[in-house]
Amino acid sequence: MADSDAAGASKAVVAGAESGGNTSAPGAASTGVEAMKAQAGEESAEVPPPSSDQNAKELEKMKSLAIIEEEEEDKDRREALKAENVMVSEAESEGSTSARTAAPTVVEERRAMANEEPDGEEESAEVSPPSFDQKAEELEKMKSLAIREEEDEEEKDRMEGLKEPEDSAIKAVTVGDTVYTSAVSFEDLNLSKELLQGLYVEMRFKRPSKIQAVTLPMILTPPCRNLVAQAQSGSGKTTCFVLGMLSRVDPKKKAPQALCICPTRELAQQNEAVLLKMGAYTDITSMCVIPSDSAHYIPVMRRPPVTEQIVIGTPGTIKKWISAKRLSLREMKILVFDEADHMLAEDGFRDDSERIMREVERSSVGYQVLLFSATFNDTVKAFVSRVVKDANQLYVKKEELTLDMVKQYKVHCPDELAKIEVIKDKIFEFGEKVGQTIIFVKTRQSASMLHGSLLSEGYECTSIQGAIEQADRDKIIKEFKDGLTKVLITTDLLARGFDQAQVNLVVNYGLPVKHDSPFEPDYELYLHRVGRAGRFGRKGAVFNLLCPDREHMIMEKIEQHFALHVSEVPDWRSEEDFKTALSTAGLL
């Protein structure tokens, strides 16, 4: 997972709407308020630039209008359905067979709703048949209504699905005299109008999650102290540091001001995608500094200096750009480590991370350090206490880190061949019914072996691991995210921070163990793997395929560590036992 020698970068300008692949000029996209006015049929007029108070009122009005509009649509739909039921009942009781007096269909009711006059005038009994154009227009309105209903349901599922720990499980330790107040709404954070618009319109957020409500004030409140934050997968921690970066940079200053370091290129690309969406209404620019494949390789010495305000990338490549004097740190305001435990662990990117921190410290004054991760072991906590001075700390109790929405199972297999049979006969059969599946293996060789074995027998799946060319890795990830492939075999390359809401099934073909001790489980890595299923609080299941006796012993240690009981699938050959397990997990 270490960076390759090739250093690549992809630029993205986070400003307004794009047309034909080019970023439009700032201000080209209409604001949410102007869109609301256009929908309401208000006349446009030349007005002086709004004040800050007017901007706040306009944003509040935009949210209120959207909420009122949703409530009115829901009320209209309920009344239409109620009216339909009443008319059907009356028609049945009178025994009427006349087409003129029959209850209208749902389509007719929705058409009536679409054509209803706001002044409440009674409809004429005699109406002429609608023209072809009218029918097309009514059909388009119905489709728009259905799309809006679907989007509202998706947003409701996302907000309700956020993994929300109990308030008592969140422990915050602050330094200094600053008093932090939890944010009930995003307006409490004194964000710019453009960022609020990105949160509400692009991200479709309604309110901060519990983790965000506690963490964001600690990031954004002056004097903007350092922060060490632990939050489980699906809690919304990415929003915290992305919003922190967007809030701190000055778009008028063409120099790097925020740096986010990630353990893998896939996570870096994913984080930049969130940043592009959240900052869509700002003039802030970003660059993704990650290894590139040989076909697109450009030596770093031949590249121009970075002028984008936010840089997201992997530690080795970032270190090379700093050493080549192509990435200036003089204006740095905020340094973010995502998956900080992996970044600072002994067997991770500790050396590169320490060097980057030293370079930032030598070049910048008054910068803020944020370290985010789902897990922090004692060694990393001790390291952070030495390196990151005067840091606020936020932790979630260990027992709260076990994802309750994900049901975990043990499957005792007599040998490796039995594991492959389970995947072919059970996982592929049921996996297509419940969503997408990720199969984790320990080594690149295991990934190649399993992938080849399944393909040779006609099973469709893809495989990704560190030895694959970067361009191919990007293609495989995109196909999986687009839903074109359903089963993905991977090493722990995707164990951390990989977000795919449709993944409901995870299979541990081999349990994660520490590199220097093959009989000692890697507890944090196991937790990260489990976290790939049931993202954002959705239901999920994990099947741990175990061969005697070493894997049985490792699984017992995992259960003892997290103080949990992992249920057992009675017979690895029984289709009914797997069906029962998935039904218990709420997937069938």
C-alpha positions in Angstrom: 0.0 0.0 0.0 3.0 2.3 0.0 3.1 5.0 -2.7 4.8 4.1 -6.0 7.6 6.3 -7.4 5.3 7.7 -9.9 3.6 10.9 -8.7 0.3 11.9 -10.2 -2.1 14.6 -9.7 -5.6 15.4 -10.8 -6.9 18.9 -10.7 -10.5 20.0 -9.9 -11.8 23.5 -9.6 -14.6 23.6 -7.1 -16.5 26.6 -8.5 -20.1 26.6 -9.8 -21.5 24.3 -12.4 -19.5 22.6 -15.2 -20.4 22.7 -18.9 -18.8 20.5 -21.5 -16.0 19.6 -19.1 -15.0 23.2 -18.3 -15.7 25.0 -15.1 -18.0 27.9 -15.5 -17.2 31.4 -14.2 -18.0 32.0 -10.5 -21.6 33.1 -10.1 -22.8 31.4 -13.2 -25.0 29.0 -11.3 -28.1 30.5 -9.9 -28.5 30.5 -6.1 -31.0 28.4 -4.2 -33.1 31.5 -3.4 -33.3 32.6 -7.1 -34.3 29.0 -8.0 -37.1 29.1 -5.4 -38.3 32.5 -6.7 -38.3 31.2 -10.3 -40.4 28.2 -9.2 -42.9 30.4 -7.4 -43.3 32.6 -10.5 -42.0 35.8 -8.9 -40.9 38.6 -11.1 -37.2 39.2 -11.3 -35.9 42.8 -10.7 -32.7 44.6 -10.3 -31.9 44.8 -6.6 -28.9 46.0 -4.7 -26.5 43.3 -3.3 -28.0 41.7 -0.2 -26.5 42.3 3.2 -25.3 39.5 5.5 -28.6 39.6 7.4 -30.5 39.4 4.2 -28.4 36.4 3.1 -29.2 34.6 6.4 -32.9 35.4 5.9 -32.8 34.2 2.3 -31.2 30.9 3.4 -33.8 30.4 6.1 -36.5 31.2 3.7 -35.1 28.7 1.2 -35.1 26.0 3.8 -38.6 26.9 5.0 -40.0 27.0 1.5 -38.5 23.6 0.8 -40.0 22.1 4.0 -43.4 23.7 3.4 -43.4 22.4 -0.2 -42.6 18.9 0.9 -45.4 19.0 3.6 -47.9 20.4 1.1 -47.0 17.6 -1.5 -47.4 14.9 1.2 -50.7 16.4 2.3 -52.0 16.5 -1.3 -51.0 12.9 -2.0 -52.7 11.7 1.2 -55.9 13.6 0.4 -55.9 12.3 -3.2 -55.5 8.7 -2.0 -58.2 9.2 0.6 -60.6 10.7 -2.0 -59.9 7.8 -4.3 -60.8 5.3 -1.6 -64.0 7.2 -0.7 -65.1 7.3 -4.3 -64.4 3.6 -4.8 -66.4 2.7 -1.8 -69.4 4.8 -2.9 -69.3 3.4 -6.4 -69.3 -0.2 -5.0 -72.1 0.5 -2.6 -74.3 2.0 -5.3 -73.6 -0.8 -7.7 -72.9 1.8 -10.4 -71.5 0.4 -13.7 -71.5 3.7 -15.5 -68.1 4.9 -16.8 -69.2 8.5 -16.1 -69.8 7.9 -12.4 -66.9 5.4 -11.8 -64.2 6.3 -9.3 -61.3 8.1 -11.0 -58.0 6.2 -11.3 -54.9 7.2 -9.4 -53.5 8.7 -12.7 -56.7 10.8 -13.0 -56.4 11.9 -9.4 -52.8 13.0 -9.9 -53.7 14.8 -13.0 -56.5 16.6 -11.1 -53.9 17.6 -8.5 -51.5 18.9 -11.1 -54.2 21.0 -12.7 -55.9 22.2 -9.5 -56.4 25.9 -9.3 -55.0 27.6 -6.1 -58.1 29.8 -5.6 -60.3 26.8 -4.8 -62.8 27.4 -7.6 -65.1 24.5 -8.3 -64.2 22.4 -11.4 -66.7 22.4 -14.2 -68.6 19.2 -14.7 -68.1 19.3 -18.4 -64.4 19.2 -19.5 -62.9 18.6 -22.9 -60.6 15.7 -23.4 -56.9 16.7 -22.8 -54.8 17.2 -25.9 -51.6 15.2 -26.7 -49.4 18.1 -25.4 -51.4 18.3 -22.2 -51.1 14.6 -21.6 -47.3 14.8 -22.2 -47.0 17.7 -19.8 -49.1 16.0 -17.1 -47.0 12.8 -17.5 -43.8 14.9 -17.1 -45.2 16.4 -13.9 -46.0 13.0 -12.5 -42.5 11.7 -13.3 -40.9 14.8 -11.6 -43.1 14.1 -8.5 -42.1 10.5 -8.4 -38.4 11.4 -8.7 -38.7 14.0 -5.9 -40.4 11.4 -3.7 -37.6 8.9 -4.3 -34.9 11.5 -3.5 -36.7 12.5 -0.3 -36.8 8.8 0.8 -33.1 8.4 0.0 -32.3 11.5 2.1 -34.5 10.3 4.9 -32.8 6.9 4.9 -29.3 8.6 4.9 -30.1 10.8 7.8 -31.8 8.1 9.8 -29.1 5.6 8.9 -26.2 7.6 10.4 -24.5 5.5 13.1 -25.5 7.6 16.1 -23.9 6.6 19.4 -25.5 7.4 22.7 -24.6 10.9 24.0 -22.9 9.2 27.1 -20.7 7.2 24.7 -19.0 10.4 23.3 -16.2 11.6 25.5 -14.7 15.1 24.8 -11.6 16.3 26.6 -10.9 20.0 25.9 -7.9 22.2 26.7 -7.9 25.9 27.4 -10.8 28.2 28.4 -12.8 28.0 25.2 -16.4 26.8 25.8 -17.8 24.7 23.0 -21.6 24.4 22.4 -23.0 21.5 20.4 -24.4 22.5 17.0 -28.1 21.8 16.6 -28.1 23.1 13.0 -25.4 24.0 10.5 -26.3 27.7 10.9 -24.9 27.5 14.5 -21.5 27.1 13.0 -21.4 30.6 11.3 -20.6 29.0 7.9 -20.7 31.1 4.7 -23.8 31.1 2.6 -22.0 29.1 -0.1 -21.1 26.3 2.3 -24.6 26.2 3.7 -25.9 25.9 0.2 -23.5 23.0 -0.6 -24.6 21.2 2.6 -28.3 21.6 2.0 -28.5 21.5 -1.8 -25.6 19.3 -2.9 -25.1 17.0 0.1 -28.8 17.1 1.0 -28.1 17.3 4.7 -30.8 18.4 7.1 -28.8 18.6 10.4 -25.5 17.6 11.9 -25.0 14.0 13.2 -24.2 13.6 16.8 -20.5 13.3 16.1 -20.6 16.4 13.8 -22.6 18.4 16.4 -19.8 17.9 18.9 -16.8 17.9 16.6 -17.4 20.8 14.3 -17.6 23.5 17.0 -14.2 22.2 18.3 -12.7 22.5 14.8 -14.2 25.9 13.8 -14.3 27.9 17.0 -11.3 30.3 17.4 -8.5 29.8 18.3 -9.0 26.6 16.2 -7.1 24.1 18.4 -5.7 20.8 17.3 -8.1 17.9 17.5 -7.7 14.1 17.9 -11.1 12.6 17.1 -12.3 9.0 17.1 -15.5 8.2 15.3 -16.8 5.0 13.9 -17.5 4.3 10.2 -20.7 5.9 8.9 -20.9 8.6 11.6 -20.1 11.4 9.2 -16.5 12.2 10.2 -15.5 12.9 6.6 -17.9 15.9 6.7 -16.1 17.2 9.7 -12.6 17.6 8.3 -13.8 18.5 4.8 -16.0 21.3 6.2 -13.1 22.3 8.4 -10.8 22.7 5.3 -13.3 24.5 3.2 -14.0 26.9 6.1 -10.4 27.9 6.7 -9.0 28.6 3.3 -9.1 31.9 1.4 -10.2 31.4 -2.2 -8.6 34.7 -3.3 -5.1 33.4 -2.3 -3.7 31.1 -5.0 -1.6 28.9 -2.7 -2.0 25.6 -0.8 -3.7 26.3 2.6 -5.1 22.9 3.5 -3.5 19.5 3.3 -5.3 16.2 3.8 -3.2 13.0 4.0 -4.9 9.6 3.3 -3.4 6.0 3.4 -4.6 5.0 -0.1 -5.2 6.7 -3.4 -8.8 5.4 -3.4 -9.6 7.1 -0.1 -7.9 10.3 -1.3 -10.1 10.3 -4.4 -13.2 9.6 -2.4 -12.5 12.5 0.0 -11.9 14.9 -2.9 -15.2 13.8 -4.4 -16.9 14.8 -1.1 -15.0 18.1 -1.1 -16.1 18.9 -4.7 -19.7 18.3 -3.8 -19.7 20.2 -0.5 -17.8 23.2 -2.0 -19.7 23.4 -5.2 -20.9 26.9 -4.6 -17.5 28.3 -3.6 -14.5 29.4 -5.7 -12.2 27.1 -3.8 -9.9 24.8 -5.9 -8.4 21.5 -5.0 -5.8 19.0 -6.3 -5.5 15.2 -5.7 -1.8 14.3 -5.3 -1.6 10.5 -5.7 0.6 8.0 -7.5 -0.1 7.8 -11.3 0.4 4.9 -13.6 3.3 4.7 -16.0 1.2 5.8 -19.0 0.3 9.2 -17.4 3.6 9.7 -15.5 5.1 13.2 -15.5 8.2 13.7 -13.4 7.5 16.0 -10.5 10.4 18.3 -11.4 8.6 19.1 -14.7 5.3 20.0 -13.0 4.3 23.6 -12.2 4.0 24.6 -8.5 0.7 23.8 -6.9 -1.7 26.8 -6.7 -4.8 25.1 -5.6 -6.0 26.0 -2.0 -6.7 22.4 -0.9 -4.4 19.4 -1.5 -5.5 15.8 -0.8 -3.2 12.9 -1.4 -1.1 10.0 -0.1 1.9 10.5 2.2 4.7 9.3 -0.1 3.6 11.3 -3.1 3.0 14.4 -1.0 6.5 14.1 0.6 8.0 14.0 -2.9 6.2 17.1 -4.0 7.3 18.9 -0.9 10.9 17.8 -1.4 10.8 18.9 -5.0 9.6 22.4 -3.8 6.5 22.0 -5.9 4.2 22.0 -2.9 4.6 25.1 -0.7 3.6 24.9 2.9 4.2 28.6 3.8 0.4 29.4 3.8 -0.7 26.2 5.5 -3.7 26.7 7.8 -4.9 23.2 8.4 -3.3 19.7 8.2 -5.6 16.6 8.2 -4.8 13.0 8.8 -7.6 10.7 7.7 -7.4 7.1 9.1 -4.7 8.5 11.5 -4.1 5.2 13.2 -3.0 3.6 10.0 -1.0 6.7 9.1 0.9 6.8 12.3 1.1 3.1 13.2 4.6 1.4 13.3 3.8 -0.6 10.2 2.1 2.1 8.2 3.2 5.5 6.9 4.7 6.8 10.1 8.0 8.0 8.7 6.4 9.9 5.8 3.8 11.4 8.1 6.3 12.5 10.7 8.4 14.2 8.0 5.4 16.0 6.5 4.5 17.3 10.0 8.0 18.5 10.6 8.0 20.3 7.2 4.7 22.0 8.0 5.9 23.0 11.5 9.1 24.5 10.0 7.3 26.4 7.2 4.0 27.5 8.8 2.8 29.3 11.9 -0.5 28.9 13.6 -1.7 25.9 11.6 -4.3 23.4 13.0 -3.8 19.6 13.0 -6.8 17.2 12.8 -6.4 13.5 13.3 -9.4 11.4 12.4 -9.9 7.7 12.6 -12.4 5.0 13.5 -9.9 3.5 15.9 -7.0 4.5 18.1 -4.8 2.0 19.9 -2.8 2.9 23.0 0.4 3.2 21.0 -1.0 5.8 18.6 -2.7 7.7 21.5 0.7 8.0 23.2 2.3 9.1 19.9 -0.4 11.7 19.4 0.1 13.1 22.9 3.8 13.6 22.2 3.5 15.1 18.7 0.2 17.1 18.6 0.4 19.6 21.4 -2.6 21.3 23.1 -5.1 19.1 21.3 -8.8 18.7 22.1 -9.7 15.0 22.2 -12.9 13.2 21.3 -13.4 9.5 21.7 -16.2 7.0 21.4 -16.3 4.1 23.8 -14.9 0.9 22.4 -18.1 -1.1 22.9 -19.9 1.6 20.8 -17.5 0.9 17.9 -19.0 -2.5 17.2 -21.6 -1.9 14.5 -24.9 -3.1 15.9 -26.6 -3.0 12.5 -24.2 -5.6 11.1 -24.8 -9.2 12.0 -21.6 -11.2 12.2 -21.3 -15.0 11.7 -18.7 -17.8 12.0 -18.6 -20.5 9.3 -16.5 -23.5 10.2 -14.9 -24.9 7.0 -12.8 -28.1 7.0 -10.3 -26.7 4.5 -9.6 -24.0 1.9 -11.6 -25.8 -0.8 -14.7 -25.7 1.4 -14.3 -21.9 1.7 -14.3 -21.5 -2.1 -17.4 -23.8 -2.3 -19.2 -21.6 0.3 -18.4 -18.5 -1.8 -19.6 -20.1 -5.1 -22.7 -21.9 -3.8 -23.9 -19.6 -1.0 -22.4 -16.1 -1.3 -23.0 -15.7 -5.1 -26.5 -17.2 -4.8 -27.7 -15.0 -2.0 -25.4 -12.0 -2.6 -27.2 -10.9 -5.7 -30.5 -10.7 -3.7 -29.1 -8.5 -0.9 -26.9 -6.0 -2.7 -23.1 -6.0 -3.3 -20.4 -8.1 -1.6 -16.8 -7.5 -0.7 -14.6 -10.5 0.0 -11.4 -9.7 2.0 -8.3 -11.8 1.7 -4.9 -11.5 3.5 -2.5 -11.4 0.6 -2.2 -10.4 -3.0 -1.6 -14.1 -3.9 -4.8 -15.1 -2.2 -6.7 -12.4 -4.1 -5.3 -13.6 -7.5 -5.9 -17.3 -6.6 -9.5 -16.8 -5.5 -10.3 -14.5 -8.4 -8.9 -16.9 -11.0 -10.7 -19.9 -9.4 -14.0 -18.1 -9.6 -13.6 -16.8 -13.1 -12.6 -20.2 -14.4 -15.9 -21.5 -13.4 -18.0 -18.7 -14.9 -18.5 -16.6 -11.7 -18.5 -12.8 -12.4 -16.4 -10.8 -10.0 -13.5 -8.4 -9.9 -10.3 -8.2 -7.8 -8.2 -5.3 -6.6 -4.9 -5.2 -4.8 -1.8 -3.1 -4.6 0.1 -4.8 -7.5 -2.5 -3.8 -10.1 -1.8 -0.7 -12.2 -3.4 2.5 -10.9 -5.5 3.0 -14.0 -6.9 -0.5 -13.7 -7.6 0.0 -10.0 -9.6 3.2 -10.8 -11.6 1.4 -13.4 -12.4 -1.5 -11.1 -13.5 0.8 -8.3 -15.7 2.9 -10.6 -17.4 -0.2 -12.0 -18.1 -1.4 -8.5 -19.4 2.0 -7.3 -21.6 2.3 -10.4 -23.1 -1.1 -9.6 -21.8 -2.8 -12.8 -20.1 -5.5 -10.7 -21.6 -7.1 -7.6 -18.7 -9.0 -6.0 -15.3 -7.5 -5.3 -12.3 -9.4 -4.0 -9.7 -7.2 -2.2 -6.9 -7.1 0.2 -7.0 -4.6 3.1 -6.5 -1.9 0.4 -10.2 -1.1 0.7 -10.7 -2.0 4.4 -10.4 1.6 5.6 -12.9 4.4 4.7 -14.2 2.8 1.5 -17.9 4.0 1.2 -20.4 2.1 -0.9 -23.9 2.2 0.5 -25.0 -0.9 -1.6 -22.5 -3.2 0.2 -24.6 -5.3 2.5 -22.4 -8.4 2.7 -18.7 -8.8 3.7 -16.9 -12.1 3.7 -13.6 -12.6 5.6 -11.9 -15.3 3.5 -9.0 -14.8 5.9 -9.0 -13.0 9.2 -6.8 -10.0 9.6 -3.7 -10.5 11.7 -0.7 -8.4 12.7 2.2 -8.5 10.2 4.8 -9.4 12.9 2.6 -11.9 14.7 0.4 -14.2 12.6 -1.4 -15.6 15.6 -2.4 -12.1 16.9 -5.6 -10.6 15.4 -5.5 -7.0 14.0 -8.5 -5.8 15.9 -8.7 -2.4 14.4 -8.5 -3.9 10.9 -11.2 -6.4 11.6 -13.4 -3.5 12.8 -12.7 -1.6 9.6 -13.6 -4.6 7.4 -16.9 -5.1 9.3 -17.6 -1.4 8.7 -17.7 -1.8 4.9 -21.1 -3.6 5.3 -24.2 -1.7 6.4 -22.8 1.8 5.7 -24.6 4.7 7.3 -26.6 2.4 9.6 -28.1 0.2 7.0 -28.4 -3.6 7.7 -25.5 -5.8 6.8 -24.0 -9.2 7.4 -20.4 -10.5 7.8 -19.4 -14.1 7.3 -16.0 -15.2 8.8 -14.8 -18.3 7.0 -12.7 -20.3 9.5 -10.4 -23.3 9.1 -9.2 -25.2 12.1 -7.4 -24.6 14.3 -5.5 -21.3 14.1 -8.4 -19.3 12.6 -10.7 -20.6 15.3 -8.3 -19.3 18.0 -8.0 -15.9 16.3 -11.8 -15.5 16.1 -12.1 -16.3 19.8 -9.6 -13.5 20.6 -11.6 -11.1 18.4 -14.8 -12.0 20.3 -13.1 -11.5 23.7 -11.6 -8.2 22.7 -14.9 -6.7 21.6 -16.9 -8.5 24.3 -19.3 -9.9 21.7 -20.8 -13.2 20.7 -20.5 -14.1 17.0 -23.3 -16.5 16.0 -22.3 -19.7 14.2 -23.8 -21.0 10.9 -24.4 -24.7 11.9 -23.5 -26.3 8.6 -21.3 -24.8 5.9 -23.0 -27.0 3.3 -26.6 -26.0 4.2 -28.3 -23.5 2.0 -31.1 -23.2 4.5 -28.7 -22.3 7.3 -27.3 -19.4 5.2 -30.7 -18.2 4.3 -31.7 -18.2 8.0 -28.6 -16.2 8.9 -29.3 -13.5 6.2 -33.0 -13.4 7.3 -31.9 -12.8 10.9 -29.7 -10.0 9.7 -32.7 -8.4 8.0 -31.4 -8.9 4.5 -33.9 -11.5 3.2 
